[in-house]
Amino acid sequence: MMARIQKTIEKRARGEKGFTLIELLVVIIIIGILAAIAIPAFLNQREKGWRAQAESSLKNASIAAESHAVDANGSYAALDTAALTANGYNETTGVALTVAAKSATAYTLKATHASLPSDEDTFTYESATGKITGPTAS
């Protein structure tokens, strides 16, 4: 093996230039390995972004719901998506937000992103706790 490496060095020293087939194959294999690592990581980042959009949409909607309650003498009974929009909530593209439950003193919002692979990726905001729950809620 050392003799073969020495011959290659001597050939290049004499002016022969270029890469051997083995060297090119090694480079292609290395690029393939790096791509196999990078592509799934990239796809996971896209899903994390979609989940973050759903969470952000819930946070914004909860602020609009609180604003609605101020206008409605502290009651959430008439809360719906139109009331949220009237109080400053702007829809996020791809995010479906619904008022899942409401009463005079509390409400529940649910959101999911259309690009997420399953319906299990639904996030819930409950006014009683003030927290977002879901598959990866932060």
Residue, then its C-alpha position, 0 to 999 in steps of 0.5 A: m500500500m505504501a509503495r502504491i502511494q509512493k508511486t502516485i506521488e512520484k507520478r504527480a511529481r513528474g507532471e502527470k495530473g488528474f485524479t484516479l477513479i478511486e479518488l473520485l469514487v471516494v469523494i462521491i461516497i463522502i458527498g453521499i454520506l453528507a447528503a444522507i445526514a443533511i437532508p433528513a435534518f433539513l426536513n425536520q427543521r421545516e416541521k419544527g417551523w410549521r409547529a412554531q407557526a401553530e404555537s405562535s398563532l395560538k399565542n396571538a389569538s390568546i391576546a386577541a381573546e383577552s382583548h375581546a373579553v375586555d370589550a365584553n365585560g370580562s366574558y368569553a361567551a361570544l368568543d369566535t374566530a370573527a371576534l378574534t379577527a376583530n380584536g387584532y388576530n391575523e390568520t397565519t397561512g396554513v394554520a387552522l385555528t378554532v375556538a374549541a370551547k368557551s364559557a363566560t370565564a374560560y376558553t380553549l383554542k386549538a391550532t394545527h398546520a396544514s403541512l404537518p404530516s398528521d392530525e396528532d400535531t394539534f396544539t391547544y391553548e387553555s385560558a385557565t392554565g395559560k399554557i400551550t400543550g401539544p406534541t412539542a409545545s415549548 
